[in-house]
Amino acid sequence: MVPEKDNHWMNGMRSSDIVVILVMGGLILATGCMDFPPEKTTDSKNITQLSSHNLSPVGNDPSSLVRPWYVKALIINRTPKVPVRLTGIQLTFHTNGSFSGFDSCNPYAGIWQADEKQITISRIVSPMAYCDEPPGVMEQESEYFALLKNASLYGVHGEDMVLSDNAGNDGLIFKQVFF
C-alpha cells in the first residue's frame, strides 16, 4: 500500500525556511506593537511662538541647568533660525561649574556660573577643526559660540531652556535631552 501524499503547506520546507518565516513574522508583530512617539516637527511658527514667549527669561534655581540640552533654535535679532539640517548642537552643564558639548562639528567646553536669573559663560575652548559638511555648519558654529558667549540671562521652563542677552534680542532655545 502506498501512503497518501500529504499536501500540507509546510511539507518540503527546510527548517531554515521555517526559521526565516517565524523571525519575519515576529518582527512584523513586534513593530506593530511598538509605541513610536509621534514625529515632532519644528517649524518656524512654533519656534517664533516659543522665542517671543521665552526670550525674556525669568530664571530659576541654577541647578535646573545641570542636565544635557540640545539646540532647537538660534535667535538673532529676535529672528529664530533652526539649526542646519543633519546637525545637532548639544550642551551639558555640570555641577562643578564646567560645561561641555558638541556643536555638530567640534567638541567644546567652558566655565559657567549662575544665580537665580543671570548666567555667565566664559572660557569656551574648542579645537575649531573645519567641517565642510553639511553646508552652513561652520557659520552655525560661529553664530552659536557668539550667542553662547553673550548669554547673560537664562530661564528653564519644563523641558525648555532659554539663554539670552540682556536685551532679549539674541539667544538660544534648548530642549532637554532624555536618555
C-alpha positions in Angstrom: 0.0 0.0 0.0 1.4 3.4 -1.0 0.9 6.2 1.6 -1.1 9.1 0.5 0.8 12.2 -0.3 0.5 14.9 2.4 -0.3 18.2 0.8 0.3 20.2 3.9 1.8 23.6 3.0 4.8 23.1 5.3 5.9 19.8 3.7 9.0 20.2 1.7 10.1 23.3 3.6 13.6 23.3 5.1 13.9 24.2 8.7 15.9 27.3 7.7 12.8 28.5 5.7 10.6 28.0 8.7 13.0 29.9 10.9 13.1 32.8 8.5 9.3 32.9 8.3 9.0 32.8 12.1 11.6 35.6 12.6 9.9 37.8 9.9 6.5 37.2 11.5 7.9 38.1 14.9 9.5 41.3 13.6 6.2 42.3 12.0 4.3 41.7 15.2 6.9 43.5 17.3 6.9 46.5 15.0 3.2 46.7 15.2 3.2 46.5 19.0 5.9 49.2 19.5 4.8 52.6 20.6 6.6 55.0 18.3 6.2 58.6 19.6 4.6 60.9 17.2 7.1 62.6 14.9 7.8 66.1 16.2 8.3 68.8 13.6 9.9 72.0 14.2 8.5 74.7 12.1 9.2 78.4 12.2 5.7 79.2 13.6 6.4 77.0 16.7 9.9 78.5 17.1 8.6 82.0 16.7 5.9 81.5 19.4 8.4 79.9 21.7 11.0 82.6 21.1 8.7 85.5 21.6 7.3 83.9 24.8 10.6 82.8 26.3 13.2 85.4 25.2 12.6 87.2 28.5 14.0 84.6 30.8 12.8 84.7 34.4 15.5 82.5 35.8 15.3 79.5 38.1 17.4 77.6 40.5 20.8 77.3 38.8 20.7 73.5 39.5 17.9 73.3 36.9 20.6 73.9 34.3 22.6 70.8 35.2 21.5 68.4 32.6 22.0 67.7 28.9 20.4 70.0 26.3 20.2 70.3 22.5 19.6 73.5 20.5 16.1 73.9 19.0 16.7 77.4 17.7 19.3 80.2 17.4 17.7 83.6 17.9 19.4 86.5 16.1 17.8 90.0 16.3 14.6 88.3 17.6 14.5 86.1 14.4 14.5 82.4 15.0 16.7 80.2 13.0 16.5 76.4 13.2 19.8 74.5 13.2 21.3 73.4 9.9 19.7 70.1 8.8 21.5 66.9 9.9 23.4 68.7 12.7 22.9 68.6 16.4 24.2 71.1 18.9 24.5 69.7 22.4 25.3 71.4 25.7 25.6 69.9 29.2 26.1 71.9 32.3 28.0 70.1 35.0 27.7 70.6 38.8 31.3 71.6 39.1 30.8 74.8 37.1 32.0 73.5 33.8 30.1 72.7 30.7 30.8 70.6 27.6 29.1 69.9 24.4 29.4 69.2 20.7 28.5 71.9 18.1 27.9 69.4 15.2 31.5 69.8 14.1 33.7 70.2 17.1 33.6 69.3 20.8 33.8 72.3 23.2 34.0 73.1 26.9 34.0 76.1 29.2 33.0 77.5 32.6 29.6 78.7 33.8 28.2 80.4 36.8 24.6 81.4 37.5 22.3 82.8 40.2 18.5 82.8 40.0 18.4 84.9 36.8 21.8 85.6 35.4 24.3 83.3 33.9 27.9 83.9 32.9 29.5 81.7 30.2 33.3 82.0 29.9 36.5 80.4 28.7 34.9 78.5 25.8 37.6 76.2 24.2 37.2 74.2 21.0 39.6 72.6 18.6 37.9 74.6 15.8 38.5 72.0 13.2 37.0 72.9 9.8 33.9 70.9 8.7 32.6 71.3 5.2 29.5 69.1 5.5 26.7 69.8 5.8 26.8 73.2 4.1 26.5 76.1 6.6 27.8 74.1 9.6 30.8 76.4 10.2 28.7 79.6 10.0 26.3 78.0 12.5 29.2 77.2 14.8 30.4 80.8 14.8 26.8 82.1 15.5 26.3 79.5 18.2 29.6 80.4 20.1 28.8 84.1 19.8 25.3 83.6 21.2 26.6 81.4 24.0 29.4 83.9 25.0 26.9 86.8 25.0 24.2 85.0 27.1 23.6 86.7 30.4 20.0 85.6 31.3 18.5 82.2 31.5 15.2 80.5 32.1 14.2 76.9 32.4 10.6 76.2 31.6 9.8 72.5 31.9 11.9 70.7 29.2 12.9 74.0 27.5 15.8 76.3 28.4 16.4 79.8 27.1 19.7 81.7 27.2 19.6 85.3 26.0 21.4 88.6 26.1 20.3 91.4 28.4 18.1 92.9 25.8 16.4 89.7 24.8 17.3 90.2 21.2 19.7 87.3 20.7 19.7 83.9 22.3 19.4 80.2 22.2 16.4 77.9 22.8 17.2 74.4 24.0 15.3 71.2 24.7 16.2 68.8 27.4 17.8 65.6 26.3 16.4 62.4 27.8 18.4 59.2 27.7 
